[in-house]
């Protein structure tokens, strides 16, 4: 766990340099012996950190080593790639980092014994190298460099051991990951209202002056990356029959039970909510006539539905509603449908929609899938889970190799052949771009975006986990920042079209919300979304009927993303405070305004949480690593801010 932590950003470079340096004779002494006093002659000083100095010669040695490393990494592409790399700044940063940590080792009074150095040499398999250096009289400097690195490792451990994760924090994170909701919703898309708004030149100029900062071209980054895709590992995962049987036994009731279903058709004769008793009786009389025809021997029910049914969605399909489970239809309809046998036709069934004539075509009784039926599904699920775990392990190892070998070289190592790794390149993109070139959606890869914009030029990220909207890991990335462009504010003419679109979007957004409010005010008590949607009368300019859509199960997230709806934070939060079948809204989202109805919610299962020790351990480990990283980063930035750092010159090689 400690080594995984030490791989974090610049620490990886520092400590990997110290550990891996035993394999590179020419690099052993570049950073060693950094101290005040007699070590330095009157040679020109390139860098001072709290009085400790780096001479021009030492700086040049380090700089040459950095450039040579890049030459080996990029080969024939070095000339073009080096134009985007600030070797001098990278070298300066690494020297400052190592000096500060070496100073803190002394402050913490950390002492590394000769025996510990000997053990480290043996453990690293560097005994032969050490003997060679001894024959040249260079062993003392080598031991000093290694002793410094071991001291830094111990310092990091002292700091990271301060991290504590409470049981409450583990439970809160488990809740966040496992509480899920599913919604039905009516969407009033902002886009559908844009053709109803207009914009004047005055409005354009005024809007631009008020929102200049909005059009500031934000920082842009250019990265290269490696993507570790668990799907490429699934075929190689062997799932045993015992594992499949064990999973089936544990999840037979909750995952493999098929609820009772019926396949039915219906004929609907509508009754408007404000109909008089007389009008209602007329509709009923007509419905009784249609019912009598439906029950005549040899009658084609589908033909009757096409002729008489006023349910526009099913009439053209002969009234066919397909299979449905309990809870999907209004109560009166459900009760009648599930009480019929296949081939039977109901009496008139009255609901808020009007009068239904229902014919059940087929029934499926509640049953539990057999092991053989579930086997393929279980095998895929377990293989997927194992592939994700394996991909994470590989990503951690790959990061280690990337820091030592570089991306191109690491990607070609034999142990990663199964993944067919290729170094991807994005070109420049901004943090608020909707797409990352060659990668995909910025929302899907939000964690990647956040991490790469924190990087310094030439630095490599930690392993970045990308999750889908259900909270499941779908890929891992290792990214390196190649270059960065700073921001500026463009003139109006340069972005006039953008200003016009933004004004239209704002006006359309307000109009969409107002329309949703108007419809919500028409809702009757206990009226569901399907019934409410039928009351919508679209404007002549839109001519778009409303349809009721459904999300996938989703978790609480900082982004507020809900599948199908996009960013809809208010609706997302409301979903976890609603009762089943409750209707609320409207809520504004990034794409439109929404009226929502809660269809399903999976609440926190305290018993499952207590029983799932493996998941608790995983969560605790993840939270602990995060806290360790935060502690170290905060501590390092604080000592760096207080340090007296003087860069006297950045000499060229």
C-alpha positions in Angstrom: 0.0 0.0 0.0 2.8 2.4 0.8 4.5 1.9 -2.6 1.2 2.6 -4.3 1.0 5.8 -2.3 4.5 6.8 -3.1 3.7 6.6 -6.8 1.6 9.8 -6.3 2.8 12.4 -8.8 6.2 13.9 -8.0 6.8 11.6 -5.1 6.8 8.7 -7.6 9.6 10.4 -9.4 11.6 11.2 -6.3 11.4 7.9 -4.6 11.4 5.8 -7.8 14.6 7.6 -8.7 16.0 6.6 -5.4 14.9 3.0 -5.7 15.5 2.6 -9.4 18.8 4.5 -9.4 20.6 1.4 -8.4 20.2 0.2 -12.0 21.5 3.3 -13.6 25.2 4.0 -12.9 25.4 7.4 -14.5 22.4 8.7 -12.6 23.5 7.8 -9.1 25.2 10.9 -8.2 23.2 13.6 -9.9 21.2 14.6 -6.8 23.4 13.3 -4.1 25.5 15.4 -1.7 23.2 18.4 -1.7 24.3 20.3 1.4 25.8 23.5 2.6 29.4 23.9 3.5 32.6 22.4 2.2 30.9 20.2 -0.5 30.6 23.3 -2.6 33.5 25.3 -4.1 33.1 28.8 -5.3 31.5 27.3 -8.5 28.6 29.2 -10.0 25.3 28.5 -8.1 22.2 27.7 -10.2 19.7 27.1 -7.4 19.3 27.7 -3.6 16.7 26.1 -1.4 16.8 27.3 2.2 20.5 27.8 1.8 21.3 24.4 0.3 22.8 24.9 -3.1 22.9 23.3 -6.5 25.9 24.3 -8.7 25.7 25.0 -12.3 27.5 21.8 -13.1 25.1 19.7 -10.9 22.1 21.4 -12.6 23.5 20.7 -16.0 24.1 17.1 -15.1 20.5 16.8 -14.0 19.2 18.6 -17.0 21.1 16.4 -19.4 19.8 13.3 -17.7 16.2 14.6 -18.1 16.8 15.3 -21.8 18.5 11.9 -22.4 15.5 10.2 -20.8 13.2 12.0 -23.2 15.3 11.0 -26.2 15.1 7.4 -25.2 11.3 7.7 -24.6 10.4 9.5 -27.9 13.1 8.2 -30.2 12.6 9.7 -33.7 9.8 11.9 -32.5 12.0 13.7 -29.9 12.6 16.8 -32.1 8.9 17.5 -32.4 7.9 16.5 -28.9 10.7 18.4 -27.2 9.2 21.7 -28.5 6.4 21.2 -26.1 8.5 20.2 -23.1 10.0 22.6 -20.5 13.0 20.5 -19.5 14.5 23.3 -17.4 11.4 23.8 -15.3 10.9 20.1 -14.8 14.5 19.7 -13.6 14.3 22.7 -11.3 11.0 21.4 -9.8 12.5 17.9 -9.2 15.7 19.4 -7.6 13.6 21.6 -5.3 11.4 18.7 -4.3 14.3 16.5 -3.4 16.1 19.1 -1.4 13.1 20.1 0.6 12.3 16.5 1.5 16.0 15.9 2.4 15.8 18.9 4.7 12.6 17.6 6.3 14.2 14.3 6.9 16.8 16.1 9.1 14.0 18.2 10.8 12.2 15.0 11.7 15.5 13.6 13.0 15.1 10.5 10.8 18.2 8.3 10.8 18.9 5.4 8.4 21.4 2.9 9.6 24.1 1.3 7.5 22.4 -2.0 8.0 19.1 -0.7 6.4 21.2 0.6 3.5 22.8 -2.8 3.0 19.4 -4.5 3.2 18.0 -2.1 0.6 20.9 -2.8 -1.8 20.3 -6.5 -1.5 16.5 -6.2 -1.8 17.0 -4.2 -5.0 19.3 -6.8 -6.5 22.1 -4.2 -6.7 24.8 -5.9 -4.9 26.9 -6.5 -8.1 26.5 -2.8 -9.0 27.5 -1.8 -5.5 30.7 -3.9 -5.7 31.5 -2.4 -9.1 31.1 1.1 -7.6 33.3 0.2 -4.6 36.1 -0.9 -7.0 36.0 2.6 -8.4 35.9 4.3 -5.0 32.3 5.6 -5.6 30.4 3.5 -3.1 30.2 6.2 -0.4 28.3 8.6 -2.6 26.0 5.9 -3.8 25.2 4.9 -0.2 24.6 8.5 0.7 22.1 8.9 -2.1 20.3 5.7 -1.2 20.2 6.7 2.5 18.6 10.0 1.5 15.9 8.2 -0.4 15.2 5.7 2.4 14.9 8.7 4.7 12.3 10.2 2.4 10.3 7.0 2.3 10.2 6.9 6.1 9.2 10.6 6.2 6.3 9.9 3.9 5.2 6.9 6.1 5.3 9.1 9.2 3.0 11.6 7.5 0.7 9.1 5.9 0.2 7.2 9.1 -1.6 10.3 10.4 -4.5 9.5 8.2 -7.5 8.0 9.9 -10.8 6.8 8.4 -13.8 6.5 10.7 -16.5 3.9 10.5 -19.0 6.7 9.9 -17.0 7.9 6.8 -17.0 4.3 5.5 -20.8 4.0 5.9 -21.4 7.4 4.3 -19.3 6.4 1.2 -21.1 3.1 1.1 -24.4 4.9 1.1 -23.4 7.2 -1.7 -22.3 4.2 -3.8 -25.3 2.0 -3.2 -28.3 4.2 -2.7 -30.0 4.4 -6.1 -33.1 5.8 -7.7 -35.0 5.6 -10.9 -37.3 8.2 -12.3 -40.0 8.7 -15.0 -39.9 12.2 -16.3 -41.5 14.6 -18.8 -38.8 16.8 -20.4 -39.3 20.3 -21.7 -36.2 20.5 -23.8 -34.7 24.0 -24.0 -33.8 23.3 -27.7 -37.5 22.9 -28.6 -38.2 26.5 -27.5 -35.3 28.2 -29.3 -37.3 28.9 -32.4 -39.8 30.9 -30.3 -37.2 33.6 -29.3 -35.5 36.4 -31.2 -32.4 38.5 -30.5 -31.6 42.2 -31.3 -28.2 43.8 -32.0 -28.7 45.9 -28.8 -29.2 42.8 -26.7 -26.1 41.1 -28.2 -23.9 44.1 -27.4 -25.4 44.5 -23.9 -25.1 40.8 -23.1 -21.5 40.7 -24.3 -20.5 43.6 -22.1 -22.1 42.0 -19.0 -20.7 38.6 -19.7 -17.2 39.2 -21.1 -15.7 36.8 -18.6 -18.0 34.1 -19.7 -16.3 34.1 -23.1 -12.8 34.0 -21.8 -11.0 31.3 -23.6 -10.0 29.0 -20.7 -6.7 27.3 -20.2 -6.2 24.4 -22.6 -4.1 21.3 -22.2 -2.5 18.8 -24.5 -2.0 15.4 -23.1 -0.9 11.9 -24.0 -2.3 9.0 -22.3 -2.6 5.2 -21.8 -6.1 3.7 -21.4 -6.5 0.4 -19.6 -9.8 -1.2 -20.7 -11.2 -4.0 -18.5 -13.2 -5.3 -21.4 -10.1 -6.5 -23.1 -9.4 -8.7 -20.1 -12.8 -10.4 -19.8 -12.2 -13.1 -22.3 -9.1 -14.3 -20.4 -10.9 -14.5 -17.1 -11.8 -18.1 -16.1 -14.9 -18.3 -13.8 -15.2 -21.6 -12.1 -18.4 -23.6 -11.8 -18.2 -23.4 -8.0 -18.0 -19.6 -8.2 -21.1 -19.5 -10.4 -23.0 -21.8 -8.2 -22.1 -19.8 -5.1 -23.2 -16.6 -6.7 -26.5 -18.1 -7.8 -27.2 -19.5 -4.3 -26.6 -16.1 -2.7 -28.6 -14.0 -5.3 -31.3 -16.4 -6.4 -34.1 -14.5 -4.8 -33.0 -10.9 -5.5 -31.5 -11.2 -9.0 -33.0 -14.3 -10.7 -36.6 -14.2 -9.7 -38.9 -13.2 -12.6 -42.1 -11.5 -11.4 -45.5 -12.4 -12.8 -46.2 -10.8 -16.2 -49.2 -10.6 -18.5 -49.3 -9.7 -22.2 -52.5 -7.8 -23.0 -54.3 -5.7 -25.5 -56.9 -3.1 -24.8 -59.5 -0.8 -26.4 -59.7 2.6 -24.7 -62.7 5.0 -25.0 -61.6 8.2 -23.3 -63.5 10.2 -20.8 -62.2 13.8 -20.3 -61.6 14.8 -16.7 -64.2 17.7 -16.9 -66.9 15.6 -18.7 -70.5 15.9 -17.5 -72.3 12.8 -16.2 -74.3 12.8 -19.5 -71.2 12.7 -21.6 -69.6 10.1 -19.5 -72.7 7.9 -19.9 -72.6 8.3 -23.7 -69.0 7.1 -23.7 -69.9 4.2 -21.5 -72.8 3.1 -23.7 -70.5 3.1 -26.7 -67.9 1.1 -24.8 -70.5 -1.5 -24.0 -71.4 -1.8 -27.7 -67.7 -2.3 -28.5 -67.4 -4.9 -25.7 -70.3 -6.8 -27.1 -68.7 -6.9 -30.5 -65.4 -8.0 -28.9 -67.1 -11.0 -27.3 -68.7 -12.2 -30.5 -67.2 -15.5 -31.6 -64.5 -15.1 -34.2 -64.1 -11.4 -33.7 -60.7 -9.9 -34.5 -59.9 -8.0 -31.3 -56.9 -6.2 -32.9 -59.1 -4.9 -35.8 -61.6 -3.6 -33.3 -58.8 -1.8 -31.4 -57.6 -0.2 -34.6 -61.1 1.0 -35.4 -62.4 2.1 -31.9 -59.5 2.6 -29.5 -58.6 6.2 -28.6 -55.2 5.2 -27.1 -53.0 6.6 -29.9 -49.9 4.7 -28.7 -51.4 1.2 -28.9 -54.4 1.5 -31.3 -52.3 1.3 -34.5 -50.7 -1.9 -33.0 -54.1 -3.5 -32.5 -54.2 -2.4 -28.9 -51.1 -4.5 -28.1 -49.4 -3.4 -24.8 -46.9 -6.1 -24.7 -45.8 -7.8 -21.5 -46.0 -5.8 -18.3 -45.5 -6.4 -14.6 -47.5 -5.2 -11.6 -47.0 -1.6 -10.8 -46.7 -0.5 -14.4 -50.4 0.3 -15.1 -53.0 2.2 -13.2 -54.5 0.1 -10.4 -57.9 -0.6 -11.9 -56.3 -1.8 -15.2 -53.7 -3.9 -13.4 -56.3 -5.6 -11.1 -58.4 -6.6 -14.1 -55.6 -7.7 -16.3 -53.9 -9.9 -13.8 -57.2 -11.6 -12.9 -57.9 -12.7 -16.4 -56.8 -16.0 -18.0 -55.2 -16.0 -21.5 -57.9 -15.5 -24.2 -60.4 -13.9 -21.8 -61.9 -10.4 -22.3 -62.7 -8.2 -19.3 -65.9 -6.4 -18.5 -65.6 -2.6 -18.8 -62.8 -1.3 -16.6 -63.1 2.4 -15.6 -59.9 4.4 -14.9 -59.0 8.1 -14.9 -58.4 7.7 -18.7 -61.9 6.4 -19.5 -63.3 2.9 -20.2 -61.0 0.0 -21.1 -61.8 -3.4 -22.7 -58.9 -5.7 -21.9 -57.9 -9.0 -23.6 -55.1 -11.0 -22.0 -53.1 -12.8 -24.6 -50.5 -14.6 -22.5 -49.4 -14.9 -18.9 -46.0 -15.7 -17.3 -46.1 -16.9 -13.7 -43.6 -15.8 -11.1 -40.6 -18.1 -11.3 -36.9 -18.4 -10.3 -34.5 -18.9 -13.2 -32.7 -22.2 -13.0 -28.9 -22.3 -12.5 -28.5 -23.3 -16.2 -30.6 -20.4 -17.3 -28.6 -17.9 -15.2 -25.2 -19.4 -15.8 -24.2 -17.3 -18.8 -25.4 -14.1 -17.1 -23.5 -14.9 -13.9 -20.3 -15.9 -15.8 -20.3 -12.5 -17.6 -21.0 -10.6 -14.4 -18.2 -12.3 -12.4 -15.8 -12.1 -15.4 -16.5 -8.4 -15.6 -15.9 -7.8 -11.9 -12.6 -9.8 -12.0 -11.5 -7.9 -15.2 -12.1 -4.6 -13.4 -10.0 -5.7 -10.4 -7.3 -7.1 -12.7 -7.3 -3.9 -14.8 -6.7 -1.8 -11.6 -3.8 -3.9 -10.6 -2.3 -3.7 -14.1 -2.8 0.1 -14.1 -0.9 0.4 -10.8 2.0 -1.6 -12.2 1.9 0.2 -15.5 2.2 3.6 -13.7 5.4 2.3 -12.0 6.8 1.3 -15.4 5.7 4.6 -17.1 7.5 6.6 -14.4 10.7 4.6 -15.1 10.5 3.8 -18.8 8.2 6.5 -20.2 4.8 5.8 -21.9 5.9 4.6 -25.3 8.4 2.1 -23.8 6.1 0.9 -21.0 3.2 0.3 -23.4 5.4 -2.1 -25.4 6.4 -4.2 -22.4 5.5 -7.9 -22.8 3.4 -8.1 -19.6 0.9 -5.6 -21.2 0.6 -7.3 -24.6 -2.9 -8.6 -23.8 -4.2 -5.0 -23.6 -2.7 -3.8 -27.0 -1.8 -0.5 -25.4 -1.2 2.5 -27.6 -0.2 6.0 -26.5 -3.1 8.3 -27.3 -2.8 12.0 -28.0 -5.6 14.6 -27.6 -4.2 17.8 -28.9 -5.4 20.9 -27.1 -8.8 20.9 -25.3 -10.4 23.1 -22.6 -11.9 22.0 -19.3 -15.4 23.0 -20.3 -15.3 21.3 -23.7 -18.0 18.7 -24.1 -15.6 16.2 -25.8 -12.0 15.2 -25.2 -10.4 14.6 -28.6 -9.7 10.8 -29.2 -11.2 9.9 -25.8 -14.8 10.9 -25.6 -17.3 12.7 -23.5 -15.9 15.1 -20.9 -18.7 14.3 -18.5 -18.0 10.6 -18.7 -14.3 11.4 -18.2 -14.7 14.2 -15.7 -12.3 12.8 -13.2 -9.7 12.6 -16.0 -10.3 16.2 -17.0 -10.0 17.4 -13.4 -6.7 15.5 -12.8 -4.9 16.5 -16.0 -5.7 20.2 -15.5 -4.0 19.9 -12.1 -0.8 18.6 -13.6 2.3 20.6 -14.4 3.8 20.5 -17.8 5.8 17.3 -18.3 4.3 15.6 -15.3 2.4 12.3 -15.3 -0.8 11.6 -13.4 -1.7 9.0 -10.9 -4.0 6.1 -12.1 -7.3 7.8 -12.9 -10.5 5.6 -12.5 -13.4 6.4 -14.8 -16.8 5.2 -13.7 -20.0 5.0 -15.7 -23.2 6.8 -14.5 -24.1 3.7 -12.4 -20.9 4.2 -10.4 -19.2 1.1 -11.9 -15.5 1.4 -13.0 -15.3 1.2 -16.8 -11.6 2.2 -17.5 -8.3 3.4 -16.1 -6.1 6.2 -17.5 -2.5 7.3 -17.0 -2.0 10.8 -18.5 0.9 13.1 -19.1 0.6 16.9 -19.6 2.5 17.8 -22.8 1.7 21.5 -23.0 -0.7 24.1 -21.7 -2.2 27.4 -23.2 -3.2 30.3 -21.0 -6.6 32.1 -21.2 -7.8 35.3 -22.9 -11.0 37.3 -23.6 -11.9 37.5 -27.3 -13.5 40.5 -29.0 -17.3 40.5 -29.8 -16.9 39.8 -33.5 -14.9 36.7 -32.8 -17.6 35.1 -30.7 -20.8 36.9 -31.9 -22.5 33.7 -32.9 -21.8 32.2 -29.5 -23.3 35.3 -27.8 -26.5 35.0 -30.0 -26.8 31.3 -29.2 -26.3 31.9 -25.5 -29.0 34.6 -25.4 -31.4 32.3 -27.2 -30.6 29.5 -24.8 -31.3 31.6 -21.8 -34.6 32.8 -23.2 -35.6 29.3 -24.2 -34.6 27.9 -20.8 -37.0 30.3 -19.1 -39.8 29.6 -21.6 -39.3 25.8 -21.1 -39.6 26.2 -17.3 -42.6 28.4 -17.5 -44.3 25.9 -19.8 -43.5 23.1 -17.4 -44.9 25.1 -14.5 -48.1 25.8 -16.4 -48.6 22.0 -17.1 -47.8 21.1 -13.5 -50.6 23.5 -12.3 -53.1 21.5 -14.4 -52.2 18.3 -12.5 -55.0 16.6 -10.6 -54.3 14.8 -7.3 -52.9 11.3 -7.8 -52.5 11.9 -11.5 -49.4 10.1 -12.9 -47.1 11.5 -15.6 -48.7 9.6 -18.5 -52.0 11.2 -17.7 -50.5 14.6 -17.1 -48.6 14.5 -20.5 -51.9 14.1 -22.3 -53.1 17.5 -21.1 -50.2 19.3 -22.8 -51.2 21.4 -25.8 -48.1 22.3 -27.8 -47.6 25.7 -29.4 -48.1 25.9 -33.1 -44.4 26.7 -33.5 -43.2 23.5 -31.8 -46.0 20.9 -32.6 -44.2 18.4 -30.4 -46.2 16.1 -28.2 -44.8 15.1 -24.8 -43.6 11.6 -24.0 -42.9 10.1 -20.7 -39.3 8.8 -20.4 -37.5 6.8 -17.8 -34.0 7.0 -16.4 -31.7 4.2 -15.5 -30.9 3.6 -11.8 -28.5 6.4 -10.6 -26.6 7.4 -7.5 -26.0 10.7 -5.9 -23.1 12.5 -7.6 -21.3 15.8 -7.3 -22.0 16.5 -11.0 -25.8 16.1 -10.6 -25.9 13.8 -13.6 -29.0 11.7 -14.2 -29.1 9.3 -17.2 -31.3 10.6 -20.0 -31.7 14.0 -18.3 -28.1 15.2 -18.2 -27.1 17.5 -15.4 -30.3 17.9 -13.3 -29.0 18.3 -9.7 -32.3 19.5 -8.2 -34.2 16.6 -9.7 -31.4 14.2 -8.6 -31.6 15.4 -5.0 -35.4 15.4 -5.0 -35.5 11.7 -6.1 -33.8 10.7 -2.8 -36.4 12.6 -0.8 -39.6 11.4 -2.6 -42.0 8.6 -1.9 -42.6 5.9 -4.6 -45.0 7.1 -7.4 -44.8 10.7 -6.0 -44.8 13.4 -8.7 -42.8 16.7 -8.3 -41.5 19.5 -10.3 -40.7 21.3 -12.4 -36.9 21.2 -11.9 -34.4 23.0 -14.2 -31.6 21.0 -15.7 -28.8 21.7 -18.2 -30.9 20.4 -21.1 -34.4 21.5 -20.1 -37.0 21.5 -17.3 -38.4 18.3 -15.8 -41.5 17.0 -14.1 -40.5 13.8 -12.4 -42.1 10.7 -10.8 -40.2 8.3 -8.6 -40.4 4.7 -10.0 -37.9 2.9 -7.8 -35.4 3.5 -5.1 -32.9 1.2 -3.6 -32.3 2.4 0.0 -29.3 1.8 2.2 -29.3 -1.8 3.4 -27.6 -1.7 6.8 -27.6 -5.5 7.1 -25.9 -5.9 3.7 -23.4 -3.2 4.7 -22.5 -5.1 7.8 -22.2 -8.4 6.0 -20.2 -7.0 3.0 -16.8 -6.9 4.7 -14.9 -7.0 1.4 -16.6 -3.8 0.2 -16.1 -2.1 3.6 -12.4 -2.9 3.4 -12.1 -1.6 -0.2 -13.9 1.6 0.7 -11.8 2.1 3.8 -8.6 1.5 1.7 -9.7 4.0 -0.9 -10.6 6.7 1.6 -7.4 6.1 3.5 -5.3 6.5 0.3 -7.1 9.7 -0.5 -6.5 11.1 3.0 -2.8 10.1 2.9 -2.4 11.9 -0.4 -4.2 14.9 0.9 -2.1 15.0 4.1 1.1 14.7 2.1 0.1 17.2 -0.6 -1.0 19.8 2.0 2.1 19.3 4.0 4.4 19.6 1.0 2.8 22.7 -0.4 3.0 24.3 3.0 6.8 23.7 3.4 7.4 24.8 -0.1 5.4 28.0 0.4 7.6 28.8 3.5 10.8 27.9 1.8 13.3 30.4 0.4 13.8 29.3 -3.1 16.2 31.2 -5.4 16.6 30.2 -9.0 19.7 32.2 -10.1 19.7 31.0 -13.6 18.4 28.2 -15.8 21.5 27.3 -17.8 21.3 25.7 -21.2 22.9 22.4 -22.0 
